[in-house]
Every structure is written in C-alpha cells, then in structure tokens.
C-alpha cells in the first residue's frame, strides 16, 4: 500500500533523483516518472538483464578459462569472481544475484582484501540462512566437521564486503543487521515481485483455464509449516490442494480425506494458483528470514485472496482485511477461522482477490521491481562517488 508521501513524490519528482535515505523511508521514492539517472555510474553484472531496460546493465560473461574449468566449480567460481571484480572501476556498481551462493561469497571476500581497491558491490536475492543449522562433514575431508559458528563467521565476513544488501521485508533487513552484527545501513528493504506478471515468461492468456471446483491452495517447499495448515483444515471438509516437490517436505504432510498432495512444477503451479478459491501460505518463523514473498505476489496477481501465516514478511505485501489476512506463524486456530471466514463468504473472497490484483499491478510487478532494483544501484554508485570526492 502506498504511503502518504507516495503521491507527492510521484507528482514532484521532475529533474532529480531521491537519496538512499529517502528510499529507506519509502521505496516508492524510486517510482517517480521524472527520475533522472545519476551521470557517470556504470552497472555491470554476472547475469543478463533485458536490453530494453531504462537503465542498461553490462553483462560480464565468463571468459574462456572460466568456461574451460566449469567442472571444477570452486576454481571456476574464484576465477569468475576475480574477472568480475577487476572489471569494476571506481565508477562501477557490480550487481550480484545471491542465488549463486559461491559467487556472492567469493566477491564479498575479495572486497575485504586490504591490498585490493574497494569495489562498490550491490547484493540482492541472497539466502544466507541455508548456511546455518546443520553441521556437516566435508566430503573431501570427512574428519573435519563444518560447524555452525564457522558458517556464521563466513557469512558475516562475506556480507561485510558489500556496500548495500537488498532484503525482501523490513523485518528481514533489521534481523540480518542484528544477527550478523553489521551496520543497519548496509541493508535496505525493497519488495519482491510477482514473477507471473512477467509477460516474457507468462504471456496474457497462456495459462489454461479449466474448472476444478472450489478449493484452497497451498504450495512451496521452503520453510513451509504444513502442519499448521493441516490442523487448521482438519474436519472442515474444505478441499485443499498442497503442491510440494521436495520429498522431505512431502513426507511431513499428514494426508487428510479432504487434502490432495501433489508436486506441480511451473507452469502447472501457476495454473493451480490461478484456479483456487483462496490460498494459504503457512511459514515457519526462524526470526531471520521471511519467505513466501513471491507466492504472496503471484497469488494476488491471479486475483486470489491470500492468508499468510508469517511473522517476517507478509505485512509488507498483504493488506490485512483488504487483499487477504496476515496470521501469526503457527496459529492454527486463527488460521482456521480466517479460512472458514472466506470460504463461507465467496463474495468477500472475490473482492479481496480483485483488490489484491490491483495492489500487485500498482506495486509488485516484475518490470516495476526490476526498475527499482536498478535505480537503487545507480543511487548507490552516485552516493559512493560523492563520498569519495568529498573525502
């Protein structure tokens, strides 16, 4: 939901660009139609961005040596990180997608090396939490157990090498700063996007529209609390379809007479989202990372009311009582009441779905979020350059 200052920013942003502090206060500051890109800032990345973007991003593809060594992943990752690192000059922002775990860590380490000139590194879509928890023995040295505290130290050291790290909710940004004992200004909140709103991947009308009757849908693997959902729908007789592809997750789901469990890959997953009556996204609360952000946005894009059991991220996406409901993680009783409330009032559920689609169309589409992401990279580069000029 736009904040009070949103319309003012849109109307009066004519020949300037916002500061990072203004973006921290309200990410809509990046949406002004009169945004003027700062001069002299170059953006590069290891991933391909569309050619028709407002802000061009130069792809630094792996060189021949990196490609030849692709079977030796650690070596190839180090060489590629070095290639990217030295491709960045003082006026360059290197955009790093955190889904490549080895690459983002290696670049963070390189930026901490004292005799290397500092590069401006900008990290997004990073999942640090996977490094924590289970203590594993290294395959190549089974006598050594890789302890959680070592993983935390590695993650902190790598994160410290970045100038700005995008997190998908306000609480996640604050939690990461506290947990890794890093400055709060190193993290910033930008909302995630509806991947299904990307016309290149999901052209309008591409999803098959068949009637499956009325049902509640829930899906995904990461940090899902399906036990909470099962307790909420027990003895209700409401048809529920759960889609989970991870065998470990599927094994934990109790099959009730009214529950169908399947594993639907895309685009079948999107089709189930578009056909359901309402959707539930039950999340486990770890106190560090949220999750489910893409699901919230995609479901609302398809015009479905969303009930999220989430303490970390849902409040930044779902307008409680207007596009769905936000329920505390693990509260199966309240979840049950919310499901019954919408199931027994189809008119209200449909209105919430319409509200949700409009909310995503105005705030969380693929094109809009990518534009914000790149505009923020430009602002980061401009701020770093100004600080260097001013000593």
Secondary structure, DSSP 8 states (H G I E B T S, - for coil): ---TTHHHHHHH-SS----HHHHHH-GGGGG-TT----TT-EEEESS---TT-SS--EE----HHHHHTTTSHHHHHHHHHHHHHHH--TTEEEEEETTSHHHHHHHHHHTT-TTS---EEEEES---GGGSS--EEETTEEEEEE-HHHHHHHHHHHHTT-SEEEESSHHHHHHHHHHTT--GGGEEE----BGGG-TTTS-TT-S------S-EEEE-STTB-HHHHHHHHTTT---EEEE---HHHHHT----TTEEEE---TTHHHHHHHH-SEEEEEB---SS----HHHHHHHHHTT-EEEEE-SSSGGGT--BTTTEEEE-TT-HHHHHHHHHHHHT-HHHHHHHHHHHHHHHHHH-BHHHHHHHHHHHHHHHHHHHHHHHHT-
